[in-house]
Amino acid sequence: MPEGLRVRNAELIAPLYGAELPPLDSVRLRSVHLDWRGPQVTLRLDLPAAAASLPDDWTASGVDTVQCHLRFLAVADLELSAWEPPVTARISTAPLPGGEHRIRVTASADGGAFLDFTASADVLAGHLSGFRLGPDGSDDGPHHFLGKVDARRYSTVPDPWEKTFYAR
């Protein structure tokens, strides 16, 4: 688990990974969604580690990658530069001094850091899905969503303007 970061709804990840989020040393960062309410930043990323357990229908479909959203709340001091998705990145977190329960989040790749912000140390996970990675690294094929509502609404990742998927 990244240092200082705590997933408030870890029960969402537990069926696939147990009690903790896997290390975020090598994630495929698919999108960064900025939302003025909160203010919030949502990262859509492919988790780097294989899940300990997959649902039977995912296994039957050949799922080889798990994707999720990580929503950071009370974001401040945001800097985003020179990023062209998707990119394999290292998401690192470090607690901030002062006892305010805040962290610094940095996303970096070979060219250095391209995303940096501070946020509450409590993070929300969401929209967990499994899919088969395309030959070109794409995620535009069918997705199997873990959540019941997502599974009924979506069979692929929605377009970026779908607010109920990216902003909530």
C-alpha positions in Angstrom: 0.0 0.0 0.0 1.3 3.4 -0.8 2.7 5.3 2.2 0.1 7.4 4.1 -2.7 6.5 1.7 -5.8 4.8 3.2 -8.6 3.5 1.0 -11.8 4.4 3.0 -13.9 1.8 1.1 -11.3 -1.0 1.1 -14.2 -3.6 1.2 -14.6 -2.8 -2.5 -11.1 -4.0 -3.3 -11.1 -6.9 -0.8 -12.7 -9.5 -3.0 -9.9 -9.2 -5.5 -6.8 -8.0 -3.5 -7.6 -8.6 0.2 -7.4 -5.8 2.7 -5.0 -3.5 0.9 -4.4 -1.9 -2.4 -1.4 -3.3 -4.2 1.7 -1.1 -4.6 1.3 1.5 -7.3 4.8 1.4 -8.6 3.9 0.5 -12.2 0.4 1.4 -13.1 -1.1 2.2 -16.5 -2.6 5.7 -15.9 -5.6 5.9 -18.3 -7.2 9.2 -17.3 -7.1 12.1 -14.8 -10.4 13.7 -14.0 -10.5 17.1 -12.3 -13.7 18.0 -10.5 -14.2 21.4 -8.8 -16.6 19.9 -6.3 -14.5 19.0 -3.3 -12.1 19.7 -5.1 -11.3 16.2 -6.3 -9.0 14.4 -8.7 -9.9 10.9 -9.9 -7.3 8.7 -11.5 -8.4 5.8 -13.7 -5.7 3.2 -13.7 -4.8 -0.4 -14.4 -3.6 -2.0 -11.2 -0.1 -3.5 -11.5 -0.5 -6.7 -9.6 -2.6 -9.7 -10.6 -5.7 -10.1 -8.4 -5.5 -12.9 -5.8 -8.9 -14.0 -6.8 -11.1 -13.2 -9.8 -14.9 -13.9 -10.2 -15.6 -17.0 -12.2 -17.2 -15.0 -15.2 -14.0 -12.8 -15.4 -11.8 -15.9 -15.5 -14.0 -17.5 -18.2 -13.8 -14.3 -20.3 -10.0 -14.2 -20.2 -9.7 -11.1 -18.0 -6.0 -10.3 -17.5 -6.1 -6.7 -16.1 -8.0 -5.0 -13.3 -8.8 -1.3 -13.6 -10.2 1.1 -11.0 -10.7 4.7 -10.1 -9.0 6.3 -7.1 -10.7 9.5 -6.0 -8.6 11.9 -4.0 -10.5 14.5 -2.0 -9.7 18.0 -0.7 -7.1 18.5 -3.5 -4.8 21.5 -3.5 -1.5 22.6 -5.1 -2.2 20.7 -8.3 0.3 20.6 -11.1 -0.2 18.6 -14.3 2.2 18.8 -17.3 3.5 16.8 -20.3 1.2 13.8 -20.0 -0.1 11.8 -22.9 -2.3 8.9 -21.8 -2.0 6.0 -21.4 1.4 6.0 -19.7 3.0 3.6 -17.3 3.6 5.6 -14.2 4.7 5.3 -10.6 2.1 6.8 -8.2 3.9 7.7 -5.0 2.4 9.2 -1.8 4.0 10.7 1.2 2.3 12.0 4.4 2.6 15.7 5.0 3.8 17.0 8.3 1.5 18.8 10.7 -1.0 16.1 11.7 -3.6 17.2 9.1 -4.0 13.7 7.7 -2.9 14.8 4.2 -0.6 13.4 1.6 1.4 14.5 -1.4 0.7 12.5 -4.5 3.1 12.4 -7.4 2.8 10.5 -10.7 6.0 10.1 -12.6 7.3 8.3 -15.6 10.7 8.1 -17.4 10.6 11.8 -18.1 10.0 12.7 -14.5 7.0 13.9 -12.5 4.0 15.0 -14.6 1.3 15.1 -11.9 1.7 16.4 -8.3 -0.9 17.5 -5.7 -1.8 17.3 -2.1 -5.0 15.7 -0.8 -6.7 14.1 2.1 -5.0 10.8 3.0 -8.4 9.1 2.8 -9.0 7.9 -0.8 -12.1 6.3 -2.4 -11.8 3.4 -4.8 -14.5 2.9 -7.4 -15.6 1.4 -10.7 -13.5 -1.8 -10.4 -13.5 -3.7 -13.6 -11.7 -6.5 -15.3 -10.8 -6.7 -19.0 -8.5 -8.3 -21.5 -5.7 -5.9 -22.4 -5.7 -5.2 -26.2 -2.6 -6.0 -28.2 -1.7 -2.3 -28.4 -2.3 -1.8 -24.6 -5.8 -0.4 -25.1 -8.7 -0.9 -22.8 -11.5 -0.2 -25.3 -12.8 -3.8 -25.3 -15.5 -5.3 -23.1 -15.2 -4.7 -19.3 -16.7 -6.8 -16.6 -17.6 -4.5 -13.7 -17.6 -5.7 -10.1 -20.2 -3.3 -8.8 -23.8 -4.3 -9.6 -24.9 -0.8 -10.8 -21.8 -0.5 -13.1 -22.3 -4.0 -14.4 -25.9 -3.1 -15.4 -25.0 0.3 -16.9 -21.7 -0.4 -18.7 -20.1 -3.0 -20.9 -17.1 -0.9 -21.8 -15.5 2.2 -20.3 -17.8 5.2 -20.9 -16.8 8.3 -22.8 -15.1 11.0 -20.7 -18.2 13.2 -20.5 -20.2 10.5 -18.7 -20.4 12.3 -15.3 -21.9 9.5 -13.3 -18.9 7.4 -14.2 -16.1 9.9 -13.8 -17.4 12.5 -11.4 -19.2 10.4 -8.8 
